Amino acid sequence: MLNLVITLRQKTHEVWHSRFVRSVAVIATGTAGAQAITMAFAPLITRLYGPEAYGVQGTFMAILGVAVPIGALAYPISIVLPRRDEEALGIIRLSVYVSVFVAALLAFGLWLGGEVAISILEIESVGDFIYLVPVAMLLAAWKQIAQEWLIRKKEFGVIARSALATSGILNSARALAGFVHPVGAVLIVLATLVEALHTLLMLIGIRKRTTVDRSEPSEVSKVSIIELASRHRDFPLYRAPQIMINAASQSLPVLMLSAFFGPSTAGFYMLSIMVMGMPTALVGMAVSDVFYARITEAAHNGENLSRHILRATGVLAVIGFIPFSIVMLFGPWLFSLVFGAEWSVAGEYARWLAFFFFFNLVNKPSNAAVPVLGIQRGLLFYEVLSTGGKVAGFLLGFYWLNSDIWAVATFSIIGVFAYGGVMLWIYLCAVRWDRDARISQ
């Protein structure tokens, strides 16, 4: 028994003093601070603006969420992968060029047919603010480029501090503006400006904290932008569509609720996903960012990838069990207590979405391993099937059950099965990778 206790203490000490856990803790601390600021302001902001204003902002963010993944055609994700910094810098230049071109193309398209798009999507509540989408998309692409370089250089502290400062400024601005003019338009403008602020803070961190490693001579500097675009073409071909479809599957409920039940219902949903997404934002994204860099390094070193995925997934499952279980049991009461009695419906949504977001949380390590395993084409195929199933579930709730709550419930249940399936598939791919690596040695 004594030996068992000593062994457990040694293992615990190894875990908490590992570089991986320290890196996760750095990002999680910054994210926790950012989320704490958001939650501290939330009871005030929800009372100032109300469900309708939240719904207008949610509709805009849903549209932006679908547009952002194609902003740089997912090329920034590949910045972490090259062994040498020079090739990574080439991908950064490629990503910037692509983001400017795509944003200009979208702006031109909206100039020609913006009013038609508003009418088709039934988003009159957003109105002319749809023309801010290309600007916000471009800023979001640059933010991702900066973040991926920081992940590559393992400067997780810069990411954490940037998130913390951005959250403080954004929520303070929301609260102050809410006393003067509490409408959805204010929330949309601030959501656009905050992308610029977040990007600027990370660029300042990059300038101060990162350097380019030129110690290894290579031919990378001679590689053209076109060659880099071709070398990493699986990102625009498979990963960008996959991310866009995934974003669409999460944005469609907001757009559908707004179209069928009005902006207030969409506002209830927006608040519920904001709260349910907190564990993912707090821990899941921190693990995902650090794990992406770690598993890339592990692949370069010939380590066991499936073991890394399994351990990280298990840790997230343990972390997420208690908070999501509490919302499942007491969701409506908690939302009414914290945000005001008019937000009880958001608690009902959250009760069902807790299942979905629990699996979304534990899926992060598997999703981060996809570029390393080279299975982005398969992930795209999965995303098409998953999104089709979730949209069908939502429509079932609308048209057959005639209930917004049942629409959210069916969406969540189908999403749970989809996440479970893709995690199993990615794990089996990692097992095959490990087996092939052993054979080749």
Secondary structure, DSSP 4 states (H G I P E B T S, - for coil): -HHHHHHHHHHHHHHHTSHHHHHHHHHHHHHHHHHHHHHHHHHHHHHHHHHHHHHHHHHHHHHHHHHGGGTTTTGGGGGGS-SSHHHHHHHHHHHHHHHHHHHHHHHHHHHHHHHHHHHHHT-TTTGGGGGGHHHHHHHHHHHHHHHHHHHHTT-HHHHHHHHHHHHHHHHHHHHHHHHH--SHHHHHHHHHHHHHHHHHHHHHHHHHH------S--SGGG--HHHHHHHTTHIIIIIHHHHHHHHHHHHHHHHHHHHHH-HHHHHHHHHHHHHHTHHIIIIIHHHHHHHHHHHHHHHHHT--HHHHHHHHHHHHHHHHHHHHHHHHHHHHHHHHHHH-GGGHHHHHHHHHHHHHHHHHHHTHHHHHHHHHHT-HHHHHHHHHHHHHHHHHHHHHHHHTS--HHHHHHHHHHHHHHHHHHHHHHHHHHHHHHHHHHHHH-
